[in-house]
Amino acid sequence: MPAADARPLLPLPDALARTAEAVAAYIDGAIAASGAPGERLAAAMRHATLAGGKRLRPFLVVETAALFGVPANRAMPAAAALECIHCYSLVHDDLPAMDDDDLRRGQPTVHRAYDEATAILAGDGLLTLAFEILAREGAGPDAGVRIALVASLARAAGVAGMIGGQMLDLAAEGRFGGGAPLDLPADEIIRLQAMKTGALLRQACEAGALLGGATPDERESLDLYARAVGRAFQIADDLLDVEGEADTVGKAVGKDAAAGKATLVGKLGVEGARAELARLVAEAESALGRFGKAATLLVEAAHFVAERRN
């Protein structure tokens, strides 16, 4: 059974802010210690990572680990490593060859604030820094757990996860061979999005479970939760692209349809997508039933994902 969580239960916004502040400080220190030559590369890496954001993925690491009595400071290396991967992916996603975005988190994207070459190298730097963080003894005294964390993050970020999903996303736009956008069926869109977006969210919960020594049944429950949250997150993101305002969302909107991206909103319509979103939140909440009140913040996080406006 999970360990009782003796921490005071903060409101979700406060808990998110607490994790965000701790993760930002950890990443800032890791960049400072990374040995990046000169000031430009380190500054670009900080621009990519320290300019706010929900920090949902590291929050899930911390809160999942807390179900098993793991304190936040022990979960922080795994949380920060995952956030480095997420931020690197955003830097590369924003490049002209990918989504060609000028705005991220309400500020210029890295290649606009600096240049394309610096942005590519800053992303590469964050990618490799993530695994350096996990390989250090500070990520945990048990070398077996550290190796498991490295393998878990590599799978989630790699060709069978995020990178593979991004490739499928580009193919669905008709990027290759001069083709038109593909009319993917719903199950293929779900697969694409489970790789591109869902893989890192699943890894967040897997990391917390690894740190906490969860049983196979407990890990399965957390994985069911993470799968539902990952799909909900993407649907909410796609709805924001259709209905949101750039000033509120913090990035350009209305680009998915223009680019021919495959989304469930495009397939199901706005109302159908909202119904699926509600179903997924209920599924995520049900998956956490075995953890009782200890999972309150994780339940609230599923609702937050569905209801967010940025």
C-alpha positions as CSV (number, residue, x, y, z in Angstrom):
1,M,0.0,0.0,0.0
2,P,1.2,3.6,-0.6
3,A,2.6,5.4,2.3
4,A,0.4,8.0,4.0
5,D,1.1,11.5,2.8
6,A,1.8,13.7,5.8
7,R,2.3,16.9,3.8
8,P,-0.4,19.6,4.2
9,L,-2.7,19.5,1.2
10,L,-2.2,22.7,-0.7
11,P,-4.7,24.1,-3.2
12,L,-3.7,22.9,-6.7
13,P,-2.5,26.3,-7.9
14,D,-0.2,26.6,-4.9
15,A,1.0,23.1,-5.3
16,L,1.8,23.7,-9.0
17,A,3.5,26.9,-8.2
18,R,5.6,25.2,-5.5
19,T,6.8,22.5,-7.9
20,A,7.4,25.0,-10.7
21,E,9.6,27.2,-8.5
22,A,11.6,24.2,-7.3
23,V,12.1,22.7,-10.8
24,A,13.1,26.1,-12.2
25,A,15.7,26.5,-9.5
26,Y,17.0,23.0,-10.0
27,I,17.3,23.4,-13.8
28,D,19.0,26.8,-13.4
29,G,21.6,25.2,-11.1
30,A,22.1,22.3,-13.5
31,I,22.7,24.7,-16.5
32,A,25.1,26.7,-14.4
33,A,27.0,23.5,-13.6
34,S,26.8,22.1,-17.1
35,G,30.0,23.8,-18.4
36,A,28.3,25.5,-21.4
37,P,31.0,27.7,-23.0
38,G,30.4,31.4,-23.1
39,E,27.1,33.0,-22.1
40,R,25.0,32.7,-25.2
41,L,24.3,29.0,-25.1
42,A,23.5,28.9,-21.4
43,A,21.3,32.0,-21.8
44,A,19.4,30.3,-24.6
45,M,18.9,27.2,-22.5
46,R,17.5,29.4,-19.7
47,H,15.3,31.2,-22.1
48,A,13.8,27.9,-23.1
49,T,13.3,26.6,-19.6
50,L,12.9,29.4,-17.0
51,A,10.2,31.5,-18.6
52,G,7.2,30.0,-16.8
53,G,4.9,27.3,-18.0
54,K,2.6,25.0,-16.0
55,R,5.4,22.5,-15.2
56,L,2.7,19.8,-15.3
57,R,5.1,16.9,-16.1
58,P,7.4,17.5,-13.1
59,F,4.4,18.1,-10.9
60,L,3.1,14.6,-11.9
61,V,6.5,13.2,-11.0
62,V,6.5,14.8,-7.6
63,E,2.9,14.0,-6.7
64,T,3.1,10.4,-8.0
65,A,6.2,9.8,-5.9
66,A,4.5,11.4,-2.9
67,L,1.9,8.7,-3.0
68,F,4.6,6.4,-1.8
69,G,6.1,8.7,0.8
70,V,8.9,10.0,-1.4
71,P,9.7,13.7,-0.5
72,A,9.8,16.3,-3.2
73,N,13.5,16.9,-3.0
74,R,14.2,13.2,-3.8
75,A,11.8,13.4,-6.8
76,M,13.3,16.7,-8.1
77,P,16.1,15.3,-10.3
78,A,13.7,13.0,-12.2
79,A,11.2,15.9,-12.4
80,A,13.8,18.4,-13.7
81,A,15.2,15.9,-16.2
82,L,11.7,15.3,-17.7
83,E,11.1,19.1,-17.9
84,C,14.5,19.5,-19.7
85,I,13.3,17.0,-22.3
86,H,9.9,18.7,-22.6
87,C,11.5,22.2,-23.1
88,Y,14.0,20.9,-25.6
89,S,11.1,19.5,-27.6
90,L,9.4,22.8,-27.6
91,V,12.5,24.6,-28.8
92,H,12.8,22.2,-31.8
93,D,9.0,22.2,-32.4
94,D,9.1,26.0,-32.8
95,L,11.8,26.0,-35.5
96,P,10.9,27.1,-39.0
97,A,11.4,23.5,-40.3
98,M,8.8,22.2,-37.8
99,D,5.9,24.4,-36.6
100,D,7.5,27.7,-37.4
101,D,6.3,29.6,-34.3
102,D,7.3,33.0,-33.1
103,L,5.7,32.9,-29.6
104,R,6.0,30.5,-26.8
105,R,4.8,31.1,-23.2
106,G,4.1,34.7,-24.2
107,Q,7.6,35.5,-25.2
108,P,9.7,35.1,-28.4
109,T,10.7,31.5,-29.2
110,V,14.3,30.7,-28.8
111,H,15.2,30.9,-32.5
112,R,13.6,34.4,-32.6
113,A,15.2,35.6,-29.4
114,Y,18.6,34.3,-30.6
115,D,19.0,32.4,-33.9
116,E,18.2,29.0,-35.4
117,A,21.7,27.5,-34.8
118,T,21.7,28.6,-31.2
119,A,18.2,27.3,-30.7
120,I,19.1,23.9,-32.1
121,L,22.1,23.6,-29.9
122,A,20.2,24.9,-26.8
123,G,17.7,22.1,-27.4
124,D,20.4,19.5,-27.9
125,G,22.0,20.8,-24.7
126,L,18.8,20.4,-22.7
127,L,18.2,16.9,-24.1
128,T,21.6,15.7,-23.0
129,L,21.6,17.5,-19.7
130,A,18.4,15.5,-18.8
131,F,20.3,12.3,-18.9
132,E,23.3,13.7,-17.1
133,I,21.0,14.7,-14.3
134,L,19.5,11.2,-14.0
135,A,22.9,9.5,-14.1
136,R,24.2,11.4,-11.1
137,E,24.0,9.9,-7.7
138,G,21.9,12.8,-6.6
139,A,19.0,11.3,-8.7
140,G,18.9,8.5,-6.1
141,P,21.2,6.2,-4.1
142,D,20.0,3.1,-5.9
143,A,21.8,2.7,-9.2
144,G,19.2,0.3,-10.5
145,V,16.5,2.9,-10.0
146,R,18.6,5.5,-11.8
147,I,19.2,3.2,-14.7
148,A,15.4,2.4,-14.9
149,L,14.7,6.2,-14.9
150,V,17.2,6.8,-17.7
151,A,15.7,3.9,-19.8
152,S,12.1,5.1,-19.1
153,L,12.8,8.7,-20.2
154,A,14.8,7.5,-23.2
155,R,11.9,5.4,-24.4
156,A,9.3,8.1,-23.8
157,A,11.4,10.8,-25.6
158,G,12.6,8.6,-28.4
159,V,11.4,7.1,-31.7
160,A,8.8,4.9,-30.0
161,G,7.5,7.9,-28.1
162,M,7.7,11.7,-28.6
163,I,10.0,11.8,-31.6
164,G,8.2,9.1,-33.4
165,G,4.9,10.9,-32.7
166,Q,6.3,14.1,-34.1
167,M,7.3,12.3,-37.2
168,L,3.8,10.8,-37.6
169,D,2.4,14.3,-37.1
170,L,4.5,15.8,-39.9
171,A,3.5,12.9,-42.2
172,A,-0.2,13.5,-41.4
173,E,0.3,17.1,-42.5
174,G,1.5,15.8,-45.9
175,R,5.0,17.1,-45.4
176,F,6.7,14.3,-47.3
177,G,6.5,13.5,-51.0
178,G,4.5,16.6,-51.7
179,G,1.3,15.0,-50.6
180,A,-1.9,16.5,-49.2
181,P,-2.8,16.2,-45.5
182,L,-3.9,12.7,-44.6
183,D,-7.4,12.0,-43.4
184,L,-6.5,9.8,-40.5
185,P,-9.1,7.7,-38.7
186,A,-9.7,8.5,-35.0
187,D,-7.6,5.5,-33.8
188,E,-4.6,6.6,-35.7
189,I,-4.9,10.1,-34.4
190,I,-5.1,8.7,-30.9
191,R,-1.9,6.6,-31.5
192,L,-0.1,9.7,-32.9
193,Q,-1.0,11.9,-30.0
194,A,-0.3,9.2,-27.4
195,M,3.3,9.1,-28.7
196,K,3.8,12.8,-29.4
197,T,2.2,14.2,-26.2
198,G,1.1,11.3,-24.0
199,A,4.5,9.5,-23.8
200,L,6.1,12.2,-21.6
201,L,3.1,12.5,-19.4
202,R,3.1,8.7,-18.9
203,Q,6.8,8.8,-18.1
204,A,6.1,11.4,-15.4
205,C,3.9,8.9,-13.5
206,E,6.2,6.0,-14.3
207,A,9.1,8.0,-12.8
208,G,7.2,8.6,-9.6
209,A,6.3,5.0,-9.4
210,L,9.9,3.9,-9.9
211,L,11.1,6.2,-7.2
212,G,8.4,5.0,-4.8
213,G,8.9,1.3,-5.4
214,A,5.3,0.9,-6.6
215,T,3.8,-2.6,-7.0
216,P,2.9,-3.8,-10.6
217,D,-0.8,-3.2,-9.8
218,E,-0.1,0.3,-8.5
219,R,2.0,1.1,-11.6
220,E,-0.8,-0.2,-13.8
221,S,-3.3,2.2,-12.1
222,L,-1.0,5.1,-12.5
223,D,-0.4,4.3,-16.1
224,L,-4.1,4.2,-16.8
225,Y,-4.4,7.6,-15.2
226,A,-1.5,9.0,-17.2
227,R,-2.9,7.6,-20.5
228,A,-6.2,9.3,-19.9
229,V,-4.5,12.6,-18.8
230,G,-2.3,12.5,-21.9
231,R,-5.2,12.2,-24.2
232,A,-7.2,14.8,-22.3
233,F,-4.2,17.2,-22.4
234,Q,-4.0,17.0,-26.2
235,I,-7.7,17.4,-26.8
236,A,-7.7,20.5,-24.5
237,D,-4.7,21.8,-26.4
238,D,-6.4,21.3,-29.8
239,L,-9.6,23.0,-28.5
240,L,-7.5,26.0,-27.4
241,D,-6.0,26.2,-30.9
242,V,-9.6,26.4,-32.2
243,E,-11.2,28.6,-29.6
244,G,-8.4,30.4,-27.7
245,E,-6.8,33.8,-28.0
246,A,-3.1,34.1,-28.5
247,D,-2.7,36.6,-25.7
248,T,-4.3,34.2,-23.3
249,V,-2.9,30.9,-24.7
250,G,0.7,32.3,-24.9
251,K,1.3,31.1,-28.4
252,A,-0.2,31.4,-31.9
253,V,-3.6,29.8,-32.4
254,G,-5.6,28.7,-35.4
255,K,-2.5,27.0,-36.9
256,D,-3.6,23.3,-36.7
257,A,-6.3,23.5,-39.3
258,A,-4.2,25.7,-41.5
259,A,-1.4,23.2,-41.4
260,G,-3.7,20.2,-41.9
261,K,-2.8,18.7,-38.6
262,A,-4.7,15.5,-37.6
263,T,-6.7,16.3,-34.4
264,L,-9.6,14.7,-32.6
265,V,-11.3,18.1,-32.6
266,G,-11.1,18.1,-36.4
267,K,-12.4,14.5,-36.5
268,L,-15.1,14.7,-33.8
269,G,-16.0,18.4,-33.9
270,V,-15.9,20.7,-30.9
271,E,-18.8,19.2,-29.0
272,G,-17.7,15.7,-29.7
273,A,-14.2,16.5,-28.5
274,R,-15.6,18.1,-25.3
275,A,-17.6,15.0,-24.6
276,E,-14.5,12.8,-25.1
277,L,-12.6,15.2,-22.8
278,A,-15.1,14.7,-20.0
279,R,-15.0,10.9,-20.4
280,L,-11.2,10.9,-20.1
281,V,-11.2,13.0,-17.0
282,A,-13.7,10.5,-15.4
283,E,-11.4,7.7,-16.5
284,A,-8.4,9.3,-15.0
285,E,-10.2,9.9,-11.7
286,S,-11.4,6.3,-11.6
287,A,-7.9,4.9,-12.1
288,L,-6.7,6.6,-8.9
289,G,-9.4,5.0,-6.7
290,R,-7.0,2.6,-5.0
291,F,-5.0,5.6,-3.6
292,G,-7.9,7.3,-1.9
293,K,-7.4,10.9,-0.5
294,A,-3.7,10.7,-1.1
295,A,-4.4,11.2,-4.8
296,T,-6.5,14.3,-4.4
297,L,-4.1,16.6,-6.1
298,L,-3.6,14.2,-9.0
299,V,-7.4,14.0,-9.5
300,E,-7.6,17.8,-9.4
301,A,-4.7,17.9,-12.0
302,A,-6.8,15.9,-14.4
303,H,-9.6,18.4,-14.2
304,F,-7.1,21.3,-14.5
305,V,-5.8,19.8,-17.7
306,A,-9.3,19.7,-19.2
307,E,-10.3,23.1,-18.1
308,R,-7.1,25.1,-18.7
309,R,-7.1,28.3,-20.8
310,N,-3.4,28.5,-21.6
